[in-house]
Amino acid sequence: MRRYKAVLHDNQIEWLEHPPEKPDAAHIYITFMEEADSVSPSNSGRLMAEILAELARRGTFAEIIDPVAWQRDLRAERALPDRDV
């Protein structure tokens, strides 16, 4: 299954990228995406910095002494052959 970006205007599809190479009629499925978040890409970095600062202020991850060990435990990593852990 391939994905193509498009916008639906009433009963007309406006392809945002290259349209699919299909015959005149084809069966398709359309998934309605949620409306885009109100945060613009130019503000997303600032918002992320604010969120991370708030997490730090609250001490959210203060109990994690060794972040690498914490990630390994979380992901249940296994030792790989010929690789130092």
Buried (B, 14 or more C-beta within 10 A) or exposed (E): EEEEEBEEEEEEEEEEEEEEEEEEEEEEEEEEEEEEEEEEEEEEEEEEEEEEEEEEEEEEEEEEEEEEEEEBEEEEEEEEEEEEE
